[in-house]
Amino acid sequence: MNYRLLIQYEGTDFHGWQIQANNQRTVQGELTRVLSMLEGAAVTVHGSGRTDAGAHAEAQVANVHLERPFTPDKLLIAINGNLPRDIRIMNVETAAPDFHARFSAKGKTYRYRVLNASVMSPFWRRYALHEPRPLDLAKMQCAARLFFGVHDWTAFSAARSDAENRVREVTRLDIEKFTETRMNAELIEFTISAEGFLRYMARSIVGTLLEVGRGEKTSETVWQAIVTGERRLAKETAAAHGLTLLKVHYD
Amino acid sequence: MNYRLLIQYEGTDFHGWQIQANNQRTVQGELTRVLSMLEGAAVTVHGSGRTDAGAHAEAQVANVHLERPFTPDKLLIAINGNLPRDIRIMNVETAAPDFHARFSAKGKTYRYRVLNASVMSPFWRRYALHEPRPLDLAKMQCAARLFFGVHDWTAFSAARSDAENRVREVTRLDIEKFTETRMNAELIEFTISAEGFLRYMARSIVGTLLEVGRGEKTSETVWQAIVTGERRLAKETAAAHGLTLLKVHYD
């Protein structure tokens, strides 16, 4: 049976999603360990995609084929009972045999959180970037509109990205401001949806928009980066711990 | 000069507020270390009161007398620059010479958070109690009204509490339900104000109300506990990590 898992994790103490050759602690590694133990044989856990070391997930999706006939409810309890507390399975359901968390995905949404306050809250230090300098929200929102649509995202991806085709469609880029009640400070949330993300793309887009917000970069430069693909025009990558995988989209 | 400090801390990795004889990591210990270093002499940091090991503070208040003439802004930066990231000074101001964080306090407000969901979120595990069983909010809110007013809180305090007089006035006890957006689950917040709290009083009141919410205790038993002071009628103390010191009240 093919099982579809909905997963939350706090990425702080993980070297990202993907199993590493050097045996570092990863989310896929923990899930593989537990699911192989429950199956009594080695299994492969397919995630919708990697997340960076330190980045979080509110709704990562994975699938795994198991021979043993678990009901979804029993499987959820069995997995959570054997996982560390910084990963939780939120939901398990059976899926069509050909469902594949990565290849069936139609897109993803990421959220990036920035606490714009002079002092960083101890309660947000793992989940949001601290930016003590003033940020011009209107300027960032204006520049954000440039990112919509189908573009080659070379300027906003890792130089060592292995993707050959760097054309993706960005379908949403909202920037909203909230008052964080514990701090009485401004929490700024960037929400980005695309049919797919290149490595570091979400963090690079946010880092570039933060430069715009601080008045260090103009919308014109951002547009030049998008159309020319020159990495030096985009440049800044926002720290991983502010990033959360919010949703994976399927048909 | 007498300085008044407003302090946030995540209590997870502290053995509470108060300096311990056995040299365990405490909030008061960290602040004393940093302020003594800045002063160049041993200083005493007076907090508004203890918080339990694992409990948090969004607005603890402390005062300290320093000979060296810091401006409040400079002092804030100097302290934060030398503190670990799980404690932050949110504000510094100069206070009247006779201001004392503990003796000048007129009351306190605590918040207790409960995540009422079958699976615990990795993002709330340090800050909220996990209660997977159903909770009857209306029953808890009804019982909560019994706690208002001036009572002897013997049944709701530590047996080894050193307070001789256990009479305190509870001025607020709200129970509110929110939808936690990361989990799409119910977050229940207890907000309790009193002119003073005995040791374990806030956690004991919440623990007892949770028993009411689970149908294990009636409002009548709660009332008996309040009027007779019998500890066996109150009994349950909710775990420290759900508790946060929200505010200290001064004139």
Interface residues (C-beta under 8 A of the other chain):
Chain A: Q8 Y9 E10 H56 E58 L76 N80 R85 D86 I87 R88 I89 M90 V119 M120 S121 P122 F123 R125 Y127 R182 M183
Chain B: Q8 Y9 E10 H56 E58 L76 N80 R85 D86 I87 R88 I89 M90 V119 M120 S121 P122 F123 R125 Y127 R182 M183
